[in-house]
């Protein structure tokens, strides 16, 4: 796999807990647990990731702004 640039969720705090990191690639969106960067990660097609994040925004009344 090529080098990935990971971005931590804007909802992640400095105190640990449930934190996600995302690495977007044109063909795949990779998601991992920030506490275990060498561990496994999930891969999603970009359309599926967009559908999930749109649903999460609607369900929580939030925004997509990082």
N, C-alpha and C positions, 0 to 999 in steps of 0.2 A: 504494500500500500504506500502511496506517496505521502509526503509530509502533510499533516493536517494542522490547521490553525484553529485552536479551540477558543470559544468565547463563553464566559461564565454567565449564567442567567442573571438578569438585572434584579431578580427577586431574591437572589442569594445574599446572605449577610456574611459578616466576618466571623460569626460565632459558630459556624459549622452547620450541621443539620442536613436537610434534604436539598442538595444543590445539584444543578444540572449544568453541563457544558455542551455546547453545540458546535459542530464544524460543518459548514455548508459547502458542498461541492456541486457542480452543475448536474451531476447524475444521482447524487445521494446526499442525504442529510444524516450526519452521524450524531448520536447522542450518548453521553456517558455520565457516570457519577463522578463529580469533581473530587470526591474523597478517595477514589480509586482510579487515578488516571491511567494506570497500566492494565487495569482490568478490562472486562468485556464492554462492548458498546453496541447500541442498537443502530441499525441502518434503515432509513425510510426513503422511499421515492419522494422527490420534492413536492409533488402534488398531494401526497398523503400527509406530509408534514404541514403543508399550508392548510389543509382541511382541518387537521387536529388543532393547530394554533387558532384558526378562526373560530372553531367550536369553543375552545377554552376561553377566548375573549368574550364571546356571546354569553357563555354560561356563567362567567364571573362578573360581567359588566366592566371588565378591564379594558386595557388598550394594548396595542401591539408595539408601542414605543418601548425600546429597551431601557 
